[in-house]
C-alpha cells in the first residue's frame, strides 16, 4: 500500500510539473493540443534550467565567467517562465518567452559552434516545437526570424565566432527550410481539419437550433390545433345535446308532460352515478362507461312515445288495459327508432347507451316488468339506474290521473320496492343520496 501511495505522489508531482499545476484529476483542458503545449513548454523550461545550472557551475569552475553569466541568465529565464506558467496569465505568453529563449540559445550555439548537436537542435527541433507550441502565426514568424539570424551568422563573415564552410551552411539552412516547410504543411493541414470540423459543428449546431425552433413551432401549432379540436368537439357536443333536448321536449309536449321530466331524470341518473362511485357499487362495470355520452343518451329513454297515438298520450285519466298495453310498446318503439339511427351512423357507444335506456327502464327486479320480463342482474345496469330516476320523477310530478307525491313519500315508495321493482343495491344508494334528489 505504501508503494502505491508513493507512486501516486510521484505521478501527481510530474502531472503538476508538466501542466503548470492546472490539471487536476479527471479535469481536462479544452483541447488535447493545449495540454501538449503545456507539457512541451514545461519540459523545455524545467530541463533547460537544470542543464543551464550545470553549465553555469561548470564554466565557473573553468574560469569562463562570461559564459557562466550567460548560462545563469538563461537558467533564470527558464525558472521565470516555469513560474509564470503557473499563474493566471495566458499560456501563449510563457510559451513565447521560452521559445525566444530557446532560439537565442540556438543562435548562441551556432555563434560559438560549441556543440556538434547544433544541427539537430536548430534544424529539426526548433521549427517543430515553435509551430507546435505557438501555432501557425507566431510559430512561422519566430522560426523565420531564427532562420534569418542563423543564415546571417553562417554567410556573413565576422558575425560568427566560427567561419562556416559555404557547403555546410547551405546544407544546414536547406535542411532547416525543409523541416520548417514540412511543419507549416502539417500545421496548415491540422488547422484546416480543425476548421472543417468546427464548420461541421457549427452547421450541426445550426441544424439543431433550426430543429428545436421547428419543434417548438410544431408544438405551438399542435397545442393550438388541440385547443381548436377541443373547442369544436365541445361545440358539437353542445349542439348534439341541444338537439337531443329539443327532441326529448317534443316527446314531452306530445305527452302533455310539463316541468322538465327529461332534465330531472338526467340529473337523477347523474346523482345515482356519483353514489355508485362513492359507495363502490358495481365499480368494475361503470369503469368502462363514458359518462358524458351516457348522460346525453339518457334523454332519449322515452323517445318511443313519439310513435304512440295522441289519443293515448293526451288522455285525461287513467288508461284502460288495452291503452296501457299500447302505451307499454313505447319502449320497443324507442329501441327500433335508435336501431334505425344506428344503422346510418358509426356512433356506436352513444346510441348503444340510448337503446339500453329506452328498452330496459321499465324492467323490474322481480321479472314482472316489460317488454322482455328480465329479472335481477339480467336487466342492464343502465336500465336499473334509469328505473329509479324515472319512477322518482313520476311520483313527485303531477299527472292527469294523479297529484304529486311529497319527496318523503316518493323515497318510501321506492324503498318499499327494493327487491321487487328495483335493484336493492341501487335503492341503498338512492336512500343515501335522497337529499340530492330533493334539491334536484
C-alpha positions as CSV (number, residue, x, y, z in Angstrom):
1,X,0.0,0.0,0.0
2,X,2.9,2.4,0.8
3,X,4.4,1.7,-2.6
4,X,1.1,2.6,-4.3
5,X,0.9,5.8,-2.3
6,X,4.4,6.7,-3.3
7,X,3.7,6.0,-7.0
8,X,0.5,8.2,-6.8
9,X,2.5,11.0,-5.2
10,X,5.2,10.8,-7.9
11,X,2.6,10.7,-10.6
12,X,0.8,13.8,-9.2
13,X,4.2,15.6,-8.9
14,X,5.0,15.0,-12.6
15,X,1.5,15.9,-13.7
16,X,1.7,19.1,-11.7
17,X,5.2,19.9,-13.1
18,X,4.1,19.1,-16.7
19,X,0.9,21.0,-16.7
20,X,1.8,24.1,-14.6
21,X,-0.5,22.9,-11.8
22,X,-3.6,23.4,-14.0
23,X,-4.6,19.8,-14.4
24,X,-6.5,18.2,-11.5
25,X,-7.5,14.5,-11.6
26,X,-10.2,14.0,-14.3
27,X,-10.5,17.6,-15.2
28,X,-9.5,18.1,-18.9
29,X,-8.2,21.0,-20.9
30,X,-10.3,22.5,-23.8
31,X,-8.2,20.6,-26.4
32,X,-5.5,17.9,-26.4
33,X,-3.2,20.4,-28.3
34,X,-3.5,22.8,-25.3
35,X,-2.3,20.1,-22.9
36,X,0.6,19.0,-25.2
37,X,1.7,22.7,-25.5
38,X,1.8,23.0,-21.7
39,X,3.8,19.7,-21.3
40,X,6.3,20.7,-24.0
41,X,6.8,24.2,-22.6
42,X,7.3,23.0,-19.1
43,X,9.6,20.2,-20.2
44,X,11.8,22.7,-22.1
45,X,11.8,25.2,-19.2
46,X,12.4,22.6,-16.5
47,X,15.1,20.6,-18.3
48,X,16.6,23.7,-19.8
49,X,17.0,25.3,-16.4
50,X,18.6,22.2,-14.9
51,X,21.1,21.8,-17.8
52,X,22.0,25.5,-17.7
53,X,22.6,25.4,-14.0
54,X,25.0,22.6,-14.6
55,X,26.7,24.6,-17.4
56,X,26.9,27.7,-15.2
57,X,28.7,25.7,-12.4
58,X,31.0,24.0,-15.0
59,X,32.0,27.3,-16.6
60,X,32.6,29.0,-13.2
61,X,35.0,26.1,-12.3
62,X,36.8,26.7,-15.6
63,X,37.1,30.4,-15.0
64,X,34.8,31.3,-18.0
65,X,32.8,33.8,-16.2
66,X,31.1,35.5,-19.2
67,X,29.8,32.2,-20.5
68,X,28.8,31.3,-16.9
69,X,26.9,34.6,-16.7
70,X,25.1,33.9,-20.0
71,X,24.2,30.4,-18.8
72,X,23.0,31.7,-15.5
73,X,20.8,34.3,-17.2
74,X,19.3,31.7,-19.4
75,X,18.6,29.4,-16.5
76,X,16.9,32.3,-14.6
77,X,14.8,32.9,-17.7
78,X,13.7,29.2,-17.7
79,X,12.8,29.4,-14.0
80,X,10.8,32.7,-14.5
81,X,8.9,31.1,-17.4
82,X,8.2,27.9,-15.4
83,X,6.9,30.1,-12.5
84,X,4.9,32.4,-14.8
85,X,3.1,29.4,-16.4
86,X,1.7,28.6,-13.0
87,X,-0.1,31.9,-12.7
88,X,-3.3,33.0,-14.5
89,X,-1.6,34.6,-17.5
90,X,-2.5,33.3,-21.0
91,X,-0.5,30.2,-21.9
92,X,0.8,31.9,-25.1
93,X,2.9,34.4,-23.0
94,X,5.3,31.9,-21.2
95,X,5.4,29.7,-24.3
96,X,6.5,32.7,-26.4
97,X,9.2,33.6,-23.9
98,X,10.5,30.1,-23.7
99,X,10.8,29.7,-27.5
100,X,12.5,33.1,-27.8
101,X,14.9,31.9,-25.1
102,X,15.4,28.6,-26.9
103,X,16.0,30.5,-30.2
104,X,18.6,32.7,-28.6
105,X,20.2,29.5,-27.1
106,X,20.5,28.0,-30.6
107,X,21.8,31.3,-32.0
108,X,24.5,31.4,-29.3
109,X,25.5,27.7,-30.0
110,X,25.8,28.5,-33.7
111,X,27.8,31.6,-32.9
112,X,30.4,29.7,-30.8
113,X,29.9,26.3,-32.6
114,X,30.4,24.7,-29.2
115,X,28.2,21.6,-29.7
116,X,28.1,19.1,-32.5
117,X,24.4,18.6,-31.8
118,X,23.6,22.1,-33.0
119,X,22.3,20.7,-36.3
120,X,19.7,18.6,-34.6
121,X,18.7,21.3,-32.1
122,X,18.5,24.0,-34.8
123,X,17.3,22.2,-37.9
124,X,14.8,19.7,-36.5
125,X,13.7,20.6,-33.0
126,X,13.3,24.4,-33.2
127,X,10.7,24.8,-36.0
128,X,8.9,21.8,-34.8
129,X,8.5,23.0,-31.2
130,X,7.9,26.6,-32.2
131,X,5.0,25.9,-34.6
132,X,3.6,23.2,-32.3
133,X,3.6,25.4,-29.2
134,X,2.8,28.8,-30.6
135,X,0.6,27.9,-33.5
136,X,0.9,28.9,-37.2
137,X,1.1,32.7,-36.9
138,X,3.6,33.1,-34.0
139,X,5.5,29.9,-34.9
140,X,6.1,30.9,-38.5
141,X,7.2,34.4,-37.5
142,X,9.6,33.2,-34.8
143,X,11.0,30.4,-37.0
144,X,11.6,32.8,-39.9
145,X,13.4,35.3,-37.7
146,X,15.5,32.5,-36.3
147,X,16.4,31.2,-39.8
148,X,17.3,34.8,-40.9
149,X,19.6,35.3,-37.9
150,X,21.4,32.0,-38.2
151,X,21.8,32.5,-42.0
152,X,23.4,35.8,-41.3
153,X,25.8,34.2,-38.8
154,X,26.8,31.5,-41.3
155,X,27.0,33.5,-44.5
156,X,28.2,37.0,-43.4
157,X,31.9,37.0,-42.4
158,X,32.6,38.3,-38.9
159,X,29.2,37.8,-37.5
160,X,30.1,34.4,-36.0
161,X,32.9,33.2,-33.8
162,X,33.4,30.4,-36.4
163,X,33.8,30.6,-40.2
164,X,31.3,28.1,-41.6
165,X,32.0,26.5,-45.0
166,X,29.5,27.6,-47.6
167,X,28.5,24.0,-48.4
168,X,27.9,23.2,-44.7
169,X,25.9,26.4,-44.2
170,X,23.8,25.8,-47.4
171,X,23.0,22.2,-46.4
172,X,22.1,23.2,-42.8
173,X,19.8,26.0,-44.0
174,X,18.2,23.9,-46.7
175,X,17.5,21.2,-44.1
176,X,16.1,23.8,-41.8
177,X,13.9,25.1,-44.6
178,X,12.7,21.6,-45.4
179,X,11.7,20.9,-41.8
180,X,10.2,24.3,-41.5
181,X,8.1,23.9,-44.7
182,X,7.0,20.4,-43.6
183,X,5.8,21.7,-40.3
184,X,3.9,24.5,-42.0
185,X,2.2,22.0,-44.2
186,X,1.4,19.7,-41.2
187,X,0.1,22.6,-39.1
188,X,-1.9,24.0,-42.0
189,X,-3.4,20.6,-42.6
190,X,-4.3,20.3,-38.9
191,X,-5.8,23.8,-38.8
192,X,-7.7,23.1,-42.0
193,X,-9.0,19.9,-40.5
194,X,-10.0,21.7,-37.3
195,X,-11.7,24.4,-39.3
196,X,-13.6,21.8,-41.2
197,X,-14.6,20.1,-38.0
198,X,-15.6,23.4,-36.5
199,X,-17.6,24.3,-39.6
200,X,-19.4,21.0,-39.4
201,X,-20.1,21.5,-35.7
202,X,-21.5,25.0,-36.5
203,X,-23.6,23.5,-39.2
204,X,-24.8,20.8,-36.9
205,X,-25.5,23.3,-34.2
206,X,-27.3,25.5,-36.7
207,X,-29.4,22.5,-37.8
208,X,-30.1,21.6,-34.1
209,X,-31.3,25.1,-33.4
210,X,-33.5,25.0,-36.6
211,X,-34.9,21.7,-35.5
212,X,-35.5,23.0,-32.0
213,X,-37.3,26.0,-33.4
214,X,-39.3,23.9,-35.7
215,X,-40.2,21.5,-32.9
216,X,-41.3,24.5,-30.8
217,X,-43.4,25.8,-33.7
218,X,-44.9,22.3,-34.3
219,X,-45.7,22.1,-30.6
220,X,-47.3,25.5,-30.7
221,X,-49.4,24.5,-33.7
222,X,-50.1,21.2,-32.1
223,X,-51.3,22.8,-28.9
224,X,-53.3,25.4,-30.9
225,X,-54.8,22.6,-33.0
226,X,-55.6,20.6,-29.9
227,X,-57.4,23.6,-28.4
228,X,-59.3,24.2,-31.7
229,X,-60.3,20.5,-31.8
230,X,-61.4,20.6,-28.2
231,X,-63.4,23.8,-28.9
232,X,-65.0,22.2,-32.0
233,X,-65.7,19.0,-30.1
234,X,-67.3,20.9,-27.3
235,X,-69.4,22.9,-29.8
236,X,-70.5,19.6,-31.5
237,X,-71.3,18.0,-28.1
238,X,-73.3,21.2,-27.1
239,X,-75.1,21.1,-30.5
240,X,-75.8,17.4,-30.1
241,X,-77.1,17.9,-26.5
242,X,-79.3,20.8,-27.7
243,X,-80.8,18.6,-30.5
244,X,-81.4,15.8,-28.0
245,X,-83.1,18.1,-25.6
246,X,-85.3,19.5,-28.4
247,X,-86.2,16.0,-29.5
248,X,-87.0,15.0,-25.9
249,X,-89.0,18.1,-25.3
250,X,-91.1,17.3,-28.5
251,X,-91.9,14.0,-26.9
252,X,-92.8,15.7,-23.6
253,X,-95.1,18.1,-25.4
254,X,-97.0,15.3,-27.1
255,X,-97.4,13.6,-23.7
256,X,-98.6,16.8,-22.0
257,X,-95.8,16.4,-19.5
258,X,-94.5,19.7,-18.1
259,X,-91.8,20.7,-15.7
260,X,-88.8,19.3,-17.3
261,X,-89.1,15.5,-16.8
262,X,-86.2,14.8,-19.1
263,X,-83.8,17.2,-17.4
264,X,-84.8,15.9,-13.9
265,X,-84.3,12.3,-14.8
266,X,-80.9,13.2,-16.4
267,X,-79.9,14.8,-13.1
268,X,-81.2,11.8,-11.2
269,X,-79.1,9.5,-13.2
270,X,-76.1,11.7,-12.5
271,X,-76.8,11.6,-8.8
272,X,-77.0,7.8,-8.8
273,X,-73.8,7.5,-10.8
274,X,-72.0,9.7,-8.3
275,X,-73.4,7.5,-5.5
276,X,-72.4,4.3,-7.3
277,X,-68.8,5.6,-7.5
278,X,-68.8,6.9,-3.9
279,X,-70.0,3.6,-2.4
280,X,-68.1,1.4,-4.8
281,X,-71.3,-0.4,-6.1
282,X,-70.8,-2.0,-9.5
283,X,-67.5,-0.2,-9.7
284,X,-65.9,-2.6,-12.2
285,X,-68.8,-2.3,-14.6
286,X,-69.0,1.5,-14.6
287,X,-65.3,1.9,-15.3
288,X,-65.9,1.1,-18.9
289,X,-68.6,3.8,-19.3
290,X,-68.2,7.2,-21.0
291,X,-70.2,9.3,-18.5
292,X,-70.7,12.3,-20.8
293,X,-72.2,10.2,-23.6
294,X,-74.2,8.2,-21.1
295,X,-75.8,11.3,-19.6
296,X,-76.6,12.7,-23.0
297,X,-78.1,9.5,-24.3
298,X,-80.4,9.0,-21.2
299,X,-82.5,11.9,-22.6
300,X,-83.8,9.5,-25.3
301,X,-85.2,7.0,-22.8
302,X,-88.8,7.9,-23.7
303,X,-88.2,8.6,-27.4
304,X,-90.5,5.7,-28.4
305,X,-93.5,7.7,-27.2
306,X,-93.3,9.6,-30.5
307,X,-94.9,6.6,-32.1
308,X,-97.8,6.4,-29.6
309,X,-101.1,8.0,-30.7
310,X,-102.2,11.3,-29.3
311,X,-105.4,9.7,-28.1
312,X,-103.4,7.7,-25.6
313,X,-100.7,10.1,-24.8
314,X,-103.1,13.0,-24.1
315,X,-105.8,11.1,-22.4
316,X,-107.1,12.8,-19.2
317,X,-107.4,10.0,-16.7
318,X,-106.1,6.5,-16.2
319,X,-105.5,4.3,-19.2
320,X,-107.6,1.1,-19.6
321,X,-105.9,-2.3,-20.1
322,X,-105.9,-2.0,-23.9
323,X,-104.5,1.5,-23.9
324,X,-101.9,0.6,-21.2
325,X,-100.8,-2.4,-23.4
326,X,-100.4,0.0,-26.3
327,X,-98.5,2.5,-24.1
328,X,-96.0,-0.2,-23.0
329,X,-95.0,-0.6,-26.6
330,X,-93.2,2.8,-26.4
331,X,-90.0,1.1,-25.1
332,X,-89.9,-1.2,-28.1
333,X,-90.7,1.6,-30.5
334,X,-87.8,3.6,-28.8
335,X,-85.4,0.7,-29.3
336,X,-86.4,0.4,-33.0
337,X,-86.0,4.2,-33.6
338,X,-82.5,4.1,-32.2
339,X,-81.6,1.0,-34.1
340,X,-82.6,2.7,-37.4
341,X,-80.4,5.7,-36.5
342,X,-77.6,3.2,-35.5
343,X,-77.7,1.7,-39.0
344,X,-76.9,5.0,-40.6
345,X,-74.0,6.1,-38.3
346,X,-70.9,4.9,-36.6
347,X,-71.6,6.5,-33.3
348,X,-72.0,3.1,-31.5
349,X,-71.4,4.0,-27.8
350,X,-73.8,6.9,-27.6
351,X,-76.6,5.0,-29.4
352,X,-75.9,1.8,-27.5
353,X,-76.4,3.6,-24.2
354,X,-79.6,5.3,-25.6
355,X,-81.0,1.9,-26.8
356,X,-80.4,0.3,-23.4
357,X,-82.1,3.2,-21.5
358,X,-85.1,3.1,-23.9
359,X,-85.7,-0.6,-23.9
360,X,-84.9,-1.6,-20.3
361,X,-86.0,1.3,-17.9
362,X,-89.4,-0.4,-17.3
363,X,-88.0,-3.8,-16.5
364,X,-88.4,-4.8,-12.8
365,X,-86.0,-6.6,-10.4
366,X,-88.6,-9.5,-9.8
367,X,-89.2,-10.1,-13.5
368,X,-92.7,-8.5,-13.7
369,X,-91.6,-5.6,-15.9
370,X,-91.7,-5.1,-19.7
371,X,-91.1,-5.5,-22.6
372,X,-89.0,-8.7,-22.0
373,X,-89.7,-9.6,-18.4
374,X,-86.0,-9.6,-17.5
375,X,-85.1,-10.4,-13.9
376,X,-82.4,-9.3,-11.4
377,X,-78.9,-8.8,-12.9
378,X,-80.2,-9.8,-16.3
379,X,-81.6,-6.3,-16.6
380,X,-78.8,-3.9,-17.9
381,X,-77.4,-1.7,-15.1
382,X,-78.3,1.4,-17.1
383,X,-81.9,0.3,-17.2
384,X,-81.9,-0.3,-13.4
385,X,-80.5,3.1,-12.7
386,X,-83.0,4.9,-15.0
387,X,-85.9,2.9,-13.5
388,X,-85.3,4.6,-10.1
389,X,-84.7,8.1,-11.6
390,X,-87.8,7.8,-13.8
391,X,-90.2,6.5,-11.2
392,X,-89.0,9.0,-8.6
393,X,-89.7,11.9,-11.0
394,X,-93.1,10.4,-12.0
395,X,-94.0,10.1,-8.3
396,X,-93.2,13.8,-7.4
397,X,-94.8,15.1,-10.7
398,X,-98.4,16.0,-11.4
399,X,-100.1,13.7,-14.0
400,X,-103.6,13.9,-15.5
401,X,-104.6,10.9,-13.4
402,X,-102.8,11.8,-10.1
403,X,-101.4,14.5,-7.9
404,X,-97.7,14.9,-6.9
405,X,-96.3,12.9,-4.0
406,X,-94.1,14.5,-1.4
407,X,-90.4,13.8,-1.6
408,X,-90.5,11.7,1.6
409,X,-93.4,9.6,0.3
410,X,-91.6,9.0,-3.0
411,X,-88.5,7.9,-1.1
412,X,-90.6,5.5,1.0
413,X,-92.3,4.0,-2.1
414,X,-89.0,3.3,-3.8
415,X,-87.6,1.9,-0.6
416,X,-90.6,-0.5,-0.4
417,X,-90.0,-1.5,-4.0
418,X,-86.4,-2.7,-3.2
419,X,-86.0,-6.3,-4.3
420,X,-89.4,-6.2,-6.2
421,X,-89.3,-3.4,-8.7
422,X,-85.8,-2.0,-8.0
423,X,-82.3,-3.3,-7.6
424,X,-81.7,-3.4,-3.8
425,X,-78.1,-2.2,-4.1
426,X,-79.2,0.8,-6.1
427,X,-82.0,1.5,-3.7
428,X,-79.5,1.8,-0.9
429,X,-77.5,4.3,-3.0
430,X,-80.7,6.2,-3.7
431,X,-81.6,6.4,0.0
432,X,-78.1,7.7,0.9
433,X,-78.4,10.3,-1.9
434,X,-82.1,11.1,-1.3
435,X,-81.4,14.7,-0.1
436,X,-79.7,15.4,-3.5
437,X,-82.9,14.2,-5.3
438,X,-84.9,16.6,-3.1
439,X,-82.7,19.5,-4.3
440,X,-82.9,18.3,-7.9
